[in-house]
Amino acid sequence: MFFERPDRGETAILVHIGLEAEHDQEDPLEFEELVLSAGAVPVCFIKGTRKRPDAGHFVGSGKLDEIAAAVKEHQAELVLFNHALTPSQERNLEKRLECRVLDRTGIILDIFAQRARSYEGKLQVELAQLEHTVTRLKRGWTHLDRQKGGIGLKGAGETQLELDQRMIRQRIKNINKALIKVRGQREQGRRSRQRAEIPTISLVGYTNAGKSSLFNAMAGENTYAADQLFATLDSTLRRIQLPNFGGAILADTVGFISHLPHKLVEAFRATLEETTQAALLLHVIDAANENHEYLTGQVNEVLTEIGADQVPCLLVYNKIDLLPDRLPMLERNEEGKPVRIWVSARTGAGIDILLAAISELLGEDVVQRTLTLLPAHGRLRARLYAKGAVRHETMDENGGVSLDISLPRHDFDRLLAEEGLAPEELG
């Protein structure tokens, strides 16, 4: 990984400035959660308001003195801003405060660096870190910003800063090549699933909405889930069986967050491709969060940005165990289609209703009929059982079998074609 982190939590001063010129402001409570998720130890939260950011230090001189005093009083190692800082603002702040300064993007990148587990995830994190850092190298190499000299090195030469930038750009180029290869492998797997006509269901939602807990409840897996932001970073795929439908692929993805830096959206494009290619999105919402309507809007903005806003979507209101008198229930639109469902991934309440709703949405064209099979049709019978399509079976005295089945029409048609049978041959 490009950055090495200390083993212990770093003492941090938090800074949030309300800007009158901005209507869509960052959330101070979410910022504190981000800092805790990154492993820092906040000792002081400094807040203030300004009409607009100061070009040199983001904050005014009085607020800068207040931050400097807090750094000295608490012997803080970090000052964290709930804003996007320019490279020059970071340099000026570090020079004045005599400690490290990180902005909101830097904190998110640090969390991503801690949580990445797969090869692809680590590549994506390093790419985002390098692209964020290349414009900030000046602060680390100011003392070496001079031309080389000496025997064999005369001429135009390069500054140490230029050398470092060139090395980083080469590393970025290599990472992009590796990601293209990984994305090719991912696309090959996706095409294989499409050829097998297995639909993908993608879990999306604001970070810490309970996606991984819901994934575990639906798939019976032990995917890492924790009450912290960005607990899941890498996309996880599992095959599940849906009632009255058959097999499907369930995908757990990285959580979204308000004002996600564009470079992070780009860096994690391959992971989010599972969302754009899905047959159905499950938009997981923390029903216990009083601000859930705003957070839902933030997720919808990112879905639009990555081109997934046209994918059919079912709203899943999670964590109803934290709400008094809220029971699992399914809500439908005027056409009778499922649009909203209330569940608890922690207790499992409503999961059976959710699976049935997914089956209904995916299986709008489902074959439900009784087939009459001869002994020679044993292979078809076995394949129908393997797909979980058989609801009931009876056998007559001549060895014939009657099967009550329910499965997607495309699966039914493909099975008959592969067995060389016509529907009318089966009663």
Residue pairs with C-beta under 8 A, 6 or more apart in sequence:
1 113
1 116
1 122
1 125
1 126
2 113
2 126
2 129
2 130
2 133
3 110
3 113
3 129
5 39
5 110
5 113
5 114
9 39
9 40
9 41
10 39
10 40
10 41
10 77
10 78
11 40
11 41
11 43
11 74
11 75
11 76
11 77
11 78
12 35
12 40
12 41
12 42
12 43
12 76
12 77
12 78
12 79
12 80
13 42
13 43
13 44
13 46
13 67
13 70
13 71
13 74
13 76
13 78
13 79
13 80
14 31
14 32
14 35
14 42
14 44
14 45
14 46
14 80
14 82
15 45
15 46
15 47
15 59
15 67
15 79
15 80
15 81
15 82
15 83
16 26
16 28
16 31
16 45
16 46
16 47
16 48
16 81
16 82
16 83
17 47
17 48
17 49
17 50
17 53
17 58
17 59
17 63
17 82
17 83
18 25
18 47
18 48
18 49
18 50
19 25
19 49
19 50
19 51
19 52
19 53
20 49
20 50
20 51
20 52
21 51
21 52
24 258
24 259
26 82
26 83
26 104
26 258
26 259
27 258
27 291
28 45
28 47
28 82
30 229
30 257
30 258
31 80
31 82
31 104
32 42
32 45
33 208
33 228
33 229
34 104
34 107
34 108
34 111
34 229
35 42
35 80
35 107
36 42
36 228
37 111
37 228
37 229
37 230
38 107
38 110
38 111
38 114
39 114
40 78
40 80
43 74
43 76
44 70
44 73
44 74
44 76
46 63
46 66
46 67
46 70
48 59
48 63
50 59
50 60
53 59
53 83
53 89
54 60
55 89
56 88
56 89
56 92
57 64
57 89
57 92
57 93
57 96
58 81
58 83
58 85
58 89
58 93
59 67
64 93
64 96
67 79
67 97
68 96
68 97
70 76
71 79
71 97
71 98
71 99
76 99
77 99
77 100
78 99
78 100
78 101
78 102
79 93
79 97
79 99
79 100
79 101
79 102
80 101
80 102
80 103
80 107
81 101
81 102
81 103
81 104
82 104
83 103
83 104
84 103
84 104
84 105
84 261
85 93
85 101
85 103
87 135
87 136
87 138
87 139
90 101
90 102
90 103
90 136
90 139
91 136
91 138
91 139
93 101
94 100
94 101
94 139
102 110
104 259
104 261
105 132
105 261
105 263
105 264
106 132
108 230
108 257
108 260
108 261
108 264
109 125
109 128
109 129
109 132
109 264
111 229
111 230
112 124
112 125
112 128
112 230
112 233
112 264
113 125
113 129
115 121
115 230
115 231
115 232
115 233
116 122
116 124
116 125
116 233
116 234
117 233
117 234
118 234
119 182
120 179
120 182
120 186
120 234
120 270
120 271
121 233
121 234
121 271
123 175
123 178
123 179
123 182
124 179
124 267
124 268
124 270
124 271
125 233
125 267
126 171
126 175
127 172
127 175
127 176
127 179
127 267
128 263
128 264
128 267
128 268
130 168
130 171
130 172
130 175
131 172
131 263
131 267
132 261
132 263
133 168
134 165
134 168
134 169
134 172
137 161
137 164
137 165
137 168
138 145
138 161
141 159
141 160
141 161
141 164
144 159
144 160
144 161
145 159
145 160
145 161
146 159
146 160
147 156
147 157
147 158
147 159
148 157
148 158
149 157
158 166
179 270
182 270
183 270
183 273
186 270
186 273
190 200
190 273
190 274
190 277
193 200
193 249
197 408
197 410
197 411
197 414
198 239
198 247
198 248
198 249
199 248
199 249
199 278
199 279
199 280
199 362
200 237
200 248
200 249
200 250
200 251
200 274
200 277
200 278
200 279
200 280
201 240
201 248
201 249
201 250
201 251
201 278
201 279
201 280
201 281
201 282
201 358
201 362
202 251
202 253
202 274
202 275
202 278
202 280
202 281
202 282
202 311
203 211
203 214
203 215
203 250
203 251
203 252
203 253
203 281
203 282
203 284
204 211
204 253
204 256
204 275
204 281
204 282
204 283
204 284
204 299
204 303
204 308
205 211
205 255
205 256
205 283
205 284
205 285
205 286
205 299
205 316
206 255
206 256
206 257
206 285
206 286
206 295
206 296
206 298
206 299
207 229
207 230
207 254
207 255
207 256
207 257
208 227
208 228
208 229
208 231
208 255
208 286
209 255
209 284
209 285
209 286
209 289
209 295
209 318
210 225
210 284
210 286
210 318
210 319
210 345
210 346
211 232
211 252
211 253
211 255
211 284
212 223
212 224
212 225
212 231
212 232
212 252
213 225
213 318
213 345
213 346
214 282
214 284
214 316
214 318
214 343
214 345
215 221
215 223
215 225
215 236
215 238
215 250
215 252
216 222
216 223
216 225
216 345
217 345
217 348
217 351
218 240
218 250
218 351
218 354
218 355
219 238
219 240
219 250
221 236
221 238
223 232
223 236
223 252
224 231
224 232
225 231
225 232
229 255
229 257
230 254
230 255
230 257
231 255
232 252
232 253
232 254
232 255
233 254
234 254
234 271
235 251
235 252
235 253
235 254
235 271
235 274
236 251
236 252
237 249
237 250
237 251
237 274
238 249
238 250
239 247
239 248
239 249
239 250
240 247
240 248
240 249
240 250
241 247
241 248
241 388
242 248
242 355
242 358
242 359
242 362
242 363
243 355
243 356
243 359
244 356
244 359
244 363
244 366
244 368
244 391
244 406
245 358
245 359
245 362
245 363
245 366
245 406
245 407
245 408
246 387
246 388
246 389
246 407
246 408
246 411
247 387
247 388
248 279
248 358
248 362
251 274
251 275
251 278
253 271
253 272
253 274
253 275
254 268
254 271
254 272
256 298
256 299
256 302
257 298
258 295
258 298
259 298
260 302
265 272
265 302
265 305
265 306
269 306
272 306
272 308
275 281
275 303
275 306
275 308
275 311
276 306
276 307
276 308
276 311
278 308
278 311
279 311
279 312
279 362
280 311
280 312
280 313
280 314
280 358
280 361
280 362
281 303
281 308
281 311
281 312
281 313
281 314
282 313
282 314
282 316
282 354
282 358
283 296
283 299
283 313
283 314
283 315
283 316
284 316
284 318
285 292
285 295
285 296
285 315
285 316
285 317
285 318
286 292
286 295
286 318
286 319
287 317
287 318
287 319
287 320
287 322
287 323
287 326
287 342
288 319
288 320
288 322
288 323
289 295
292 317
296 315
300 309
303 309
303 311
312 361
314 338
314 339
314 340
314 341
314 357
314 358
314 361
315 339
315 340
315 341
316 341
316 343
316 354
317 340
317 341
317 342
317 343
318 343
318 344
318 345
319 344
319 345
319 346
320 326
320 327
320 328
320 342
320 343
320 344
320 349
320 350
321 344
321 346
321 347
321 349
326 342
327 342
327 349
328 341
328 342
328 343
328 344
328 349
328 350
328 353
329 341
329 342
329 350
329 353
330 338
330 340
330 341
330 353
330 357
331 338
331 339
331 340
331 341
332 338
332 339
333 339
337 360
337 361
338 357
338 360
338 361
341 350
341 353
341 354
341 357
342 350
343 349
343 350
343 351
343 353
343 354
344 350
345 351
362 408
363 407
363 408
365 408
365 409
365 410
366 406
366 407
366 408
366 409
367 405
367 406
367 407
367 408
367 409
367 412
368 404
368 405
368 406
369 404
369 405
370 402
370 403
370 404
370 405
370 427
371 384
371 402
371 403
371 405
371 426
371 427
372 400
372 401
372 402
372 426
372 427
373 380
373 381
373 400
373 401
373 402
373 403
373 426
374 399
374 400
375 399
375 400
377 401
377 419
377 421
377 426
379 419
380 415
380 416
380 419
380 421
381 401
381 403
383 415
383 419
384 390
384 403
384 405
384 407
384 415
387 407
387 411
387 415
389 405
389 406
389 407
389 411
390 403
390 404
390 405
391 404
391 405
391 406
392 403
392 404
393 401
393 402
393 403
393 404
394 401
394 402
395 401
395 402
396 402
402 427
405 412
416 422
416 423
416 426
